[in-house]
Amino acid sequence: MSETDRPEIQEPLTPQDFDAYRRIAETQQPPAGYDVTRLVAMRLVDHDPYTPGRYIPHDPRAAAQSITAAALDGLSAIVQRLNQVPALERLAADFDPHRLYGGPGSEFLPSAAQMNARVGEVCAAAADEICSIQPGEPADRDPAILRLGVERTRSALLRRVRVHSLYHRSAHDHAQTRDYVAAMTADGAEVRASNTPGPRLVMVDRQHLFIDNHVIDGAEGNSGWHVFDRAAVAWVRSLFDLFWNMAVRWQDIGANASPLSERQWRILRELSAGYTQEQVGPRIKLSRRAVDKEIAAAREALSFRTTFQLMAWYGRAHRGGPAAG
């Protein structure tokens, strides 16, 4: 029987196979009725060409090496085929160059501890910006957790990471939150507040998004999702801008706050940044007429006759420069 004629044996050796090989190796005959085809196919024995009905044993280690070599050849062929997959995937850009996939979508983090740990890891690696929204009514928090938050923020700011945090207006009357925000802003963070601050979230470098759980029923209250789909994170980033632009600076709230509305503050920030009244409207989704009316109302609220007086007042009140919007 030639090498190519030998059938491939998939099943493992049986006790009968072991007994038959032992007998042949001891120059005996295999048990009556035993079919030696399996042993021949595995190169453990061969027919004796000089003595019909007798068999010649082979070293089983050679058979093992033969099987190993064949298996490695098969694995090598599989690896070569798999190596073609990345190249084939790159061809998708030529098939449909206008289609872009965001990649894997999200991961569920079933506990507050896991959420806090993952947020900490991602924020520690932030390179560009950290945006957050805390929409709920303020409540006293564990001082150790607050200190950890301050340290994370300070570490990010020292790496020149921009930090934008949005709170509910009521947080300004909460002593612990005021102290926490004061520590953040002293280090360079930008903080704003609004009556409608949006959903709770943390977003890092426009790549990572952490949100509350709205999918798994019965999950722990502070569980959530780590979202890293590019399209989803980009959409939420635009939503954050919407809420951010409608909010007021933290330092403009309180006993010394002016009578201006949030919309009027927004217009003054845009004008101070160098945009004309014609340009401000499209940026904040208002008509030119609405912008003019808001500027007029701001002048009246502050008893100014001209927009120049209004902007001069704004400059004096905000020598540190307007918050980025």
Stockholm file with secondary structure:
# STOCKHOLM 1.0

chainA/1-325         MSETDRPEIQEPLTPQDFDAYRRIAETQQPPAGYDVTRLVAMRLVDHDPYTPGRYIPHDPRAAAQSITAAALDGLSAIVQRLNQVPALERLAADFDPHRLYGGPGSEFLPSAAQMNARVGEVCAAAADEICSIQPGEPADRDPAILRLGVERTRSALLRRVRVHSLYHRSAHDHAQTRDYVAAMTADGAEVRASNTPGPRLVMVDRQHLFIDNHVIDGAEGNSGWHVFDRAAVAWVRSLFDLFWNMAVRWQDIGANASPLSERQWRILRELSAGYTQEQVGPRIKLSRRAVDKEIAAAREALSFRTTFQLMAWYGRAHRGGPAAG
#=GR chainA/1-325 SS CCGGGSCCCCSCCCHHHHHHHHHHHTTCCCCTTCCTHHHHHTTSEEECSSSTTCEEECCHHHHHHHHHHHHHHHHHHHHHHHTHHHHHHHTHHHHCTTCCCCCCCEEEECSHHHHHHHHHHHHHTCSSEEEEEECSCCCCCCHHHHHHHHHHHHHHHHTTCEEEEEEEGGGGGCHHHHHHHHHHHHTTCEEEEESSCCSCEEEETTTEEEEECCSSTTCCTTCEEEECCHHHHHHHHHHHHHHHHTSEEGGGSSTTCCSCCHHHHHHHHHHHTTCCHHHHHHHTTCCHHHHHHHHHHHHHHTTCSSHHHHHHHHHHHTTTCCCCC
#=GC SS_cons         CCGGGSCCCCSCCCHHHHHHHHHHHTTCCCCTTCCTHHHHHTTSEEECSSSTTCEEECCHHHHHHHHHHHHHHHHHHHHHHHTHHHHHHHTHHHHCTTCCCCCCCEEEECSHHHHHHHHHHHHHTCSSEEEEEECSCCCCCCHHHHHHHHHHHHHHHHTTCEEEEEEEGGGGGCHHHHHHHHHHHHTTCEEEEESSCCSCEEEETTTEEEEECCSSTTCCTTCEEEECCHHHHHHHHHHHHHHHHTSEEGGGSSTTCCSCCHHHHHHHHHHHTTCCHHHHHHHTTCCHHHHHHHHHHHHHHTTCSSHHHHHHHHHHHTTTCCCCC
//
